[in-house]
Amino acid sequence: MHTKFLLLGAISAFIGVAAGAFGAHGLEDRLSADLLAVYETGVRYELFHAVALLFVGLAAERWPAAGWGRTGWMFLVGTVLFSGSLYALALTGERWLGAVTPLGGVCFLAGWIFAATASLRSVSSDAGEASPGAD
C-alpha cells in the first residue's frame, strides 16, 4: 500500500505544480483577483497534501500495521473535493461549487486526526520492538 500513496503523492504534486503554473501564467489576465485567490488556495492545499501523501507512503512502509492507509485516503479524497471544487469554482464562476469545499476540508481534518492516531501507534510499535539496554 505504501507505494500507492507515494505514487499518488507524486501525481498530486505534479498536478499542483502544473495548476500553479497555469494559474500564474494562464489565468492572471482571465480571472478576477477574487477568483484567482480561490484558485491559488486550491493549489496551495493540493501541494501541502501531496507532500503529506508522500509522508504517508513512507510511514506506511515503516509502520504497516499502524493504520496509515486511512490517513492517505482521507488526504486524497480531501484533495479531490477541496482543491477540485476550488479549481472548478474559479474556472467556471459557479458559486454552488463552494458548497463542496467544506467536505474536502472535513476529509483533510479527519486525515490529520488519523495521522495523529497512526503516529501514536507507530511510536508504541517502536517502543515494543526496543530491546532492554538498546540505544
Secondary structure, 3 states (H helix, E strand, C coil): CHHHHHHHHHHHHHHHHHHHHHHHHHHCCCCCHHHHHHHHHHHHHHHHHHHHHHHHHHHHHHCCCCCHHHHHHHHHHHHHHHHHHHHHHHHHCCHHHHHCHHHHHHHHHHHHHHHHHHHHHHHHHHHHHCCCCCC
